[in-house]
Amino acid sequence: MRKLVLVTGCNGLLGQKLVHELHTRFKLAGCDLHESPPFIDNETFDYYQTDISKRKDLDELVQSIKPDWIVNTAAYTDVDRAEIERERCWRANVIAVENLIYSAKKNKAQLIQISTDYVFDGRAGPYREEDRPNALGFYAKSKLAAENAIIGSGLRYAIIRTMILYGVGVNVRPNFVTWLVDALRNRQPVTIVDDQIGNPTLADDLARAIARVIQKNVHGVFHICGSEIIDRYHFALEVADIFDLDKSLIVPAKTSDLQQKAPRPLKSGFILDKAETELGIEMMDVKSALEEFKKQFEYLLNK
């Protein structure tokens, strides 16, 4: 009998990739705020319109379907707006996770939480899983609070920290790469910082790694992201190269020049030894991931 996985936030970019990755190997259910999923035939999985920040609604869903795993891809991710919309951010990133812990414990489900490099201050990256977090902005503090709630819950869990997530999805918010390609194709100059360093991560690659976490039934904290550390400016140049776009439109800048509301971890990046060893995965480098992204991007464009 196939195990059941519930994907929360399944209409988002990573949620969509997980549904595509998991539906042939597991029984699958998904939930999100929308009335129906915009991206896939409903017959592929069972979809439920649910607000996971409402404990009663979530608990009724979990009790009715009894998943073996819950993968939480739902989150408030606008790091600058989070400085203003603190209550909304906390409700999505912390209260919702506390509700998931409650329902998972009641129903003996394992919880997989997607977290971020923002739990670190970005002064001494790249980071290992055991390095001490130091969240700076409100979004970062909300994600760290969710991690701490899970770790202290007594629940069997996996926390997967990732960063600079990009990819192609149906009706999803623009991400760094989709925004950049659109801007350069429209001959718009763009300013990109050259002092933020990290591992760009293709959502498809992360979804494959999460599937491995479920298959191998591992728990703990894992750093999972693209294999190559690069600054945003040079990453943008790689995007332009792959799409044969004009690199002269890309202007380097410093993070301090942008005067953004939320602080960013500058010297970030992850060391992937634990994930590679325990999961047996090999994450993609920048060029390979962008080539896979380009095929999907152009396919959707010409569909």
SVG drawing of the C-alpha trace seen along z (x, -y; Angstrom):
<svg xmlns="http://www.w3.org/2000/svg" viewBox="-13 -53 46 55">
<polyline fill="none" stroke="black" stroke-width="0.4" points="0.0,0.0 1.5,-3.3 2.2,-5.9 0.2,-9.2 2.0,-12.6 0.2,-15.9 1.8,-18.9 0.8,-22.2 1.1,-25.3 0.9,-23.0 0.0,-25.8 3.3,-27.6 6.5,-26.9 8.0,-24.2 4.6,-22.8 3.9,-22.3 7.3,-20.6 6.7,-18.3 3.3,-17.2 4.8,-16.3 7.8,-14.6 5.8,-12.5 2.5,-11.6 3.7,-8.5 5.3,-7.0 3.0,-8.0 -0.6,-8.6 -0.8,-12.4 -2.9,-15.1 -2.4,-18.9 -3.9,-21.9 -3.7,-25.6 -5.9,-28.8 -7.3,-28.6 -10.5,-26.9 -8.7,-24.6 -5.2,-23.9 -4.3,-25.9 -1.5,-23.6 -2.5,-20.0 -5.4,-17.5 -7.3,-17.0 -7.3,-13.3 -3.5,-13.2 -4.1,-14.0 -6.7,-15.0 -6.9,-18.7 -8.3,-20.6 -8.9,-24.3 -7.5,-24.9 -5.9,-27.7 -3.3,-26.0 -3.1,-29.0 -6.6,-28.0 -6.0,-25.1 -9.5,-23.6 -9.6,-23.6 -6.2,-22.0 -6.9,-19.4 -10.1,-18.3 -8.2,-17.8 -5.3,-15.9 -7.7,-13.7 -9.8,-12.9 -6.9,-11.9 -4.3,-10.6 -1.1,-11.4 2.1,-9.6 4.1,-12.7 3.2,-16.4 5.6,-18.6 5.1,-22.2 6.0,-24.4 3.6,-27.2 5.2,-30.4 5.2,-34.1 8.4,-35.0 8.3,-38.7 11.2,-39.6 10.9,-43.4 7.1,-43.5 7.4,-41.2 9.0,-44.2 5.6,-45.9 3.1,-43.0 4.5,-41.3 1.3,-39.8 0.5,-38.3 4.1,-36.9 4.0,-35.4 0.6,-33.8 1.8,-32.1 5.3,-31.1 4.9,-30.3 1.3,-29.8 0.6,-27.6 3.7,-25.5 2.5,-25.2 -0.8,-24.0 1.0,-21.5 3.0,-20.2 -0.3,-19.8 -2.0,-17.8 1.1,-15.8 1.6,-14.7 -2.1,-13.7 -2.0,-11.6 1.6,-10.3 2.6,-12.0 6.2,-13.1 6.6,-16.8 9.0,-18.1 9.5,-21.9 11.1,-24.1 13.4,-26.7 16.0,-29.2 19.6,-30.4 18.1,-33.6 18.2,-31.9 21.9,-32.8 23.3,-36.3 25.5,-35.8 28.8,-36.9 30.6,-33.5 29.1,-31.3 29.0,-28.8 27.2,-27.1 26.9,-23.6 23.7,-22.3 25.2,-22.5 26.3,-26.2 24.5,-28.5 21.7,-30.5 21.4,-34.3 18.3,-35.6 18.3,-39.3 15.0,-40.5 11.5,-39.7 11.0,-37.1 14.2,-35.4 13.1,-35.4 9.8,-33.9 11.4,-31.0 13.8,-30.4 10.9,-30.4 9.2,-27.7 12.4,-25.6 12.7,-25.9 9.0,-25.0 9.5,-21.8 12.8,-20.8 11.3,-21.2 8.1,-19.4 9.2,-15.8 7.9,-15.2 9.8,-13.2 10.8,-15.8 13.1,-16.9 14.0,-20.6 15.3,-21.4 17.0,-24.7 17.4,-26.1 18.1,-29.4 17.7,-31.4 14.9,-29.2 13.8,-29.6 11.9,-27.7 9.0,-27.7 5.4,-27.1 1.8,-27.9 0.5,-31.2 3.4,-31.5 5.0,-34.7 8.1,-35.9 11.4,-34.7 14.9,-36.1 15.5,-34.2 12.0,-34.6 12.1,-38.3 15.6,-38.7 14.9,-36.9 11.7,-39.0 13.6,-42.2 16.5,-41.5 14.3,-40.3 12.5,-43.6 15.9,-45.5 15.4,-46.8 18.6,-47.7 18.8,-45.8 20.8,-46.5 22.1,-43.3 24.2,-43.1 27.6,-41.6 28.1,-41.2 25.4,-38.6 26.8,-35.2 24.8,-31.9 23.7,-28.8 21.0,-29.3 18.6,-26.3 16.4,-25.0 13.0,-24.1 12.9,-20.8 16.2,-19.8 15.1,-20.5 11.8,-18.6 13.8,-15.5 15.9,-15.8 12.8,-16.1 11.4,-13.0 14.6,-11.3 14.2,-12.5 10.7,-10.8 12.0,-7.6 14.9,-7.2 12.8,-8.1 15.5,-10.4 15.0,-13.1 17.0,-16.1 18.2,-19.3 19.5,-19.3 21.1,-21.9 19.9,-21.3 20.5,-23.8 22.4,-24.1 25.9,-22.8 27.7,-26.0 28.2,-29.2 28.1,-32.4 27.2,-36.1 24.0,-37.4 25.6,-39.6 27.7,-36.8 24.7,-34.5 22.7,-37.0 25.5,-37.0 25.2,-33.2 21.5,-33.6 22.1,-36.1 24.7,-33.7 22.3,-30.7 19.5,-32.8 21.8,-34.7 20.8,-38.0 22.6,-41.3 24.9,-41.2 25.6,-44.9 22.2,-45.6 23.2,-44.1 24.8,-46.7 26.5,-45.7 25.8,-47.3 26.2,-46.9 23.4,-45.7 23.7,-48.9 23.0,-51.0 19.4,-49.5 18.3,-50.6 16.0,-47.6 13.8,-47.4 15.0,-43.9 18.7,-42.9 20.1,-40.3 22.7,-37.6 25.6,-38.6 28.2,-35.8 25.8,-32.9 26.0,-29.6 25.6,-26.0 28.0,-23.0 26.1,-20.0 28.2,-17.2 25.5,-15.9 22.8,-15.8 25.1,-14.2 26.2,-11.5 22.9,-10.6 20.6,-11.1 23.0,-10.0 22.1,-13.1 24.1,-15.3 22.7,-18.7 23.1,-20.6 25.6,-23.3 24.6,-26.7 24.9,-26.0 23.2,-22.6 20.3,-23.9 19.8,-26.9 19.8,-24.7 17.0,-22.6 15.2,-25.8 15.5,-27.2 13.9,-24.2 10.9,-24.5 10.7,-28.3 10.6,-28.1 8.2,-25.2 5.7,-27.2 6.3,-30.3 5.5,-28.5 2.6,-26.4"/>
</svg>
